[in-house]
Amino acid sequence: MEFKEIAVVGAGIIGMTTAYRLSQLGHNVVIIDPELNQHQNCDRYENASKASLGILMGNIFRRSTGRSWRLRQRSMSLWPELMKELYDFDKSIRIDTPLIQLASDKKELELMKELCQERAGLGLKLLDPARDQTIEGSWPKNEYGGLISKNDGRINPHKLLKCLRISLDKLKVKTISTKVISLFRSSQGKQAEWKIMLENREILTKDFIVICSALGSQSLLHKIGHEQQMEAVLGQAIHLTLNDDDQNNWEDWPAVITSNGINLIPLEKNQILIGATLEPGIKPSRSALSKLKSLNGLSPKWIKNVSIKKQWYGIRARPLGQPAPLLKTIEPGLILNTAHYRNGILLAPACAEWVANQIKT
Ligand SMILES: Cc1cc2nc3c(=O)[nH]c(=O)nc-3n(C[C@H](O)[C@H](O)[C@H](O)COP(=O)(O)OP(=O)(O)OC[C@H]3O[C@@H](n4cnc5c(N)ncnc54)[C@H](O)[C@@H]3O)c2cc1C
């Protein structure tokens, strides 16, 4: 294979995973993002990856056909491989399993039963009602039971990004902490090289550009005549601390519980993460946050006696008029791997592989 000069624009989980994959294959890769060296401890993230909860919901997904299902399944098979590689850089990185999804009504439970029969081979089981009884009072209200997915779970997104950053350094991927201002081609021919103008007016020349810059992708593409419209969808999350007399070690908890569209992730003793809302635009809504905190009215008793340790939000990019994510070669040498509105963490390995295959052929 001929190795290429490639620039990846955007260093969220999608850009980082893509850069990692391409450089592993031997390409000469540079990754560019003004957020590359930015401190992660804030309450607002333009970069959705830093705001994410890191849940990997690959097997609990209603449809069993279509691109989204195929990407999920491909990612689920690539994750263990990626974890083995990243483990060399951080021995504490891991995917915690299982994930439990609670049914909100009888109809949903029936659908879950069907899914279980179809996907027993993928590790889906119905929640045992007897076991359920023993933990009543601790989980969110659970009248109907639900599904256990043995292989779905959660990875800590900050650890993942840190680990990918270390591995990019080891693979000698160049990192440039600035904004890309514009893209253009040196001539109109098929073999024309791509030029990238950085904020400091420096110009880079590359064989391929992979755009992984979420909402920032729109203006870069617009300037060269490609309209890929996206809207912002905000997501809020909270880290709660239970007050002392409500000790909770989460002993009977799985890695993730999802109930009524809200995810709960138990951490160490008395600590829990809850998220994420889906709100149009870029301004967080107070009412969405309070619904999140009360788990849409289904909260267990302990949630009334908590304090907020940290709350934050991030902005996702959702494509308009086409399904997410945008995986496309839009001109020779110009590839899109972006607009991962939801599940970008889950889908990152499969989408990075897709990009690598475009460059191979
Ligand atoms: C609160 C919350 C919880 C979530 N939970 C989950 C979850 O549990 N599981 C899951 O799979 N997904 C989850 N998601 C969704 C997931 O976070 C996204 O799908 C994923 O992070 C998208 O990654 P990305 O790399 O495409 O975008 P981003 O992480 O947004 O990265 C895009 C990057 O592009 C850079 N950029 C933009 N313009 C330019 C430019 N001109 N030049 C250079 N760089 C540029 C930005 O600085 C940014 O760093 C959640 C999202 C939120 C907000």
The ligand as a Tripos MOL2 file, in Angstrom:
@<TRIPOS>MOLECULE
LIG
   53    58     1     0     0
SMALL
NO_CHARGES

@<TRIPOS>ATOM
      1 C1        -23.7950   15.0570   27.5710 C.3       1 LIG1
      2 C2        -23.4850   14.0750   26.4700 C.ar      1 LIG1
      3 C3        -23.4730   12.7080   26.7390 C.ar      1 LIG1
      4 C4        -23.1620   11.8130   25.7100 C.ar      1 LIG1
      5 N1        -23.1000   10.4870   26.0280 N.ar      1 LIG1
      6 C5        -22.7090    9.5930   25.0750 C.ar      1 LIG1
      7 C6        -22.5360    8.2280   25.3990 C.ar      1 LIG1
      8 O1        -22.7570    7.8380   26.5300 O.2       1 LIG1
      9 N2        -22.1200    7.3760   24.4280 N.ar      1 LIG1
     10 C7        -21.8420    7.7940   23.1490 C.ar      1 LIG1
     11 O2        -21.4560    6.9750   22.3080 O.2       1 LIG1
     12 N3        -22.0260    9.0920   22.8060 N.ar      1 LIG1
     13 C8        -22.4330    9.9930   23.7400 C.ar      1 LIG1
     14 N4        -22.5890   11.3120   23.4230 N.ar      1 LIG1
     15 C9        -22.3860   11.7100   22.0260 C.3       1 LIG1
     16 C10       -20.8970   11.7920   21.7340 C.3       1 LIG1
     17 O3        -20.3060   12.6070   22.7170 O.3       1 LIG1
     18 C11       -20.6690   12.3510   20.3410 C.3       1 LIG1
     19 O4        -21.3430   11.5380   19.3940 O.3       1 LIG1
     20 C12       -19.1770   12.3310   20.0010 C.3       1 LIG1
     21 O5        -18.4320   12.8800   21.0640 O.3       1 LIG1
     22 C13       -18.9000   13.1110   18.7370 C.3       1 LIG1
     23 O6        -17.4960   13.1630   18.6100 O.3       1 LIG1
     24 P1        -16.8180   14.0880   17.5390 P.3       1 LIG1
     25 O7        -15.3620   13.8110   17.5910 O.co2     1 LIG1
     26 O8        -17.5270   13.9210   16.2260 O.co2     1 LIG1
     27 O9        -17.1730   15.5830   17.9710 O.3       1 LIG1
     28 P2        -16.5260   16.5000   19.0820 P.3       1 LIG1
     29 O10       -16.1390   15.7370   20.2740 O.co2     1 LIG1
     30 O11       -17.4880   17.6350   19.2580 O.co2     1 LIG1
     31 O12       -15.1870   17.0340   18.4200 O.3       1 LIG1
     32 C14       -15.1740   17.9090   17.3190 C.3       1 LIG1
     33 C15       -13.8750   18.6920   17.4050 C.3       1 LIG1
     34 O13       -13.7120   19.4540   16.1990 O.3       1 LIG1
     35 C16       -13.0120   20.6220   16.5370 C.3       1 LIG1
     36 N5        -13.1640   21.6430   15.4770 N.ar      1 LIG1
     37 C17       -14.2890   22.2740   15.0800 C.ar      1 LIG1
     38 N6        -14.0140   23.1400   14.0950 N.ar      1 LIG1
     39 C18       -12.6720   23.0420   13.8530 C.ar      1 LIG1
     40 C19       -11.7840   23.6990   12.9470 C.ar      1 LIG1
     41 N7        -12.2080   24.6210   12.0690 N.pl3     1 LIG1
     42 N8        -10.4660   23.3750   12.9920 N.ar      1 LIG1
     43 C20       -10.0040   22.4220   13.8580 C.ar      1 LIG1
     44 N9        -10.8090   21.7710   14.7240 N.ar      1 LIG1
     45 C21       -12.1270   22.0860   14.7230 C.ar      1 LIG1
     46 C22       -13.6390   21.0500   17.8650 C.3       1 LIG1
     47 O14       -12.7590   21.9230   18.5910 O.3       1 LIG1
     48 C23       -13.8560   19.7140   18.5520 C.3       1 LIG1
     49 O15       -12.8010   19.4020   19.4540 O.3       1 LIG1
     50 C24       -22.8980   12.2680   24.3940 C.ar      1 LIG1
     51 C25       -22.9260   13.6350   24.1230 C.ar      1 LIG1
     52 C26       -23.2070   14.5510   25.1530 C.ar      1 LIG1
     53 C27       -23.1920   16.0240   24.8350 C.3       1 LIG1
@<TRIPOS>BOND
     1     1     2 1
     2     2     3 ar
     3     2    52 ar
     4     3     4 ar
     5     4     5 ar
     6     4    50 ar
     7     5     6 ar
     8     6     7 ar
     9     6    13 1
    10     7     8 2
    11     7     9 ar
    12     9    10 ar
    13    10    11 2
    14    10    12 ar
    15    12    13 ar
    16    13    14 ar
    17    14    15 1
    18    14    50 ar
    19    15    16 1
    20    16    17 1
    21    16    18 1
    22    18    19 1
    23    18    20 1
    24    20    21 1
    25    20    22 1
    26    22    23 1
    27    23    24 1
    28    24    25 2
    29    24    26 1
    30    24    27 1
    31    27    28 1
    32    28    29 2
    33    28    30 1
    34    28    31 1
    35    31    32 1
    36    32    33 1
    37    33    34 1
    38    33    48 1
    39    34    35 1
    40    35    36 1
    41    35    46 1
    42    36    37 ar
    43    36    45 ar
    44    37    38 ar
    45    38    39 ar
    46    39    40 ar
    47    39    45 ar
    48    40    41 1
    49    40    42 ar
    50    42    43 ar
    51    43    44 ar
    52    44    45 ar
    53    46    47 1
    54    46    48 1
    55    48    49 1
    56    50    51 ar
    57    51    52 ar
    58    52    53 1
@<TRIPOS>SUBSTRUCTURE
     1 LIG1         1 GROUP 0 **** ****
